[in-house]
């Protein structure tokens, strides 16, 4: 869809549409970003979630990523972590992430 048509359809100025789509719209309001997304047929939707549940889910996902990294590295060295040992690694990492600083949990 051409920029002018998207601007008209969304009610957002063409320069702002271009900035949003190029990733340079850090200062764009949520309403404008949502209007452009809606005009493109991709409405933004949010799911209400309990903060503790979100934190625990994030910790579990990160613990599983850590375990996969350890498994991959160990496999390269011929010492792969499998089965029950891998599950324990995930559980230990999960609990350490929840108990530790927020930086460990939310950092990349």
C-alpha positions, 0 to 999 in steps of 0.5 A: 500500500502506498504511503499516501493511501496508508496515511489517509486510511489511518488518519496519521500524517505521511511523514509519521507513517514513514517513520513508524514503518522505518523503525524511527518513530520512538516518539510516536504515540501508541495511538498513531502506531495502533492506527497504522497497524489497524489500517494495515489489517494488523490490529494490536491486541494485548492480553491481560496477564498477572505480573507474577505469572508473566515473570514466572513464564519469562523465567521458565522460557529463559531457563529453557534457552539456557539449558539448550545452550548448555546442551549444544555446547556440551554436545560439541564437547561430547558431554551432552546433557540429557533427560533428567539432568537436562530437566534439573538444569532447567529447574535450577536455572528457573529458580535462580532467575526468579531468586536473583536480580531482575537484570539476570531475568530481563537482560538479554 
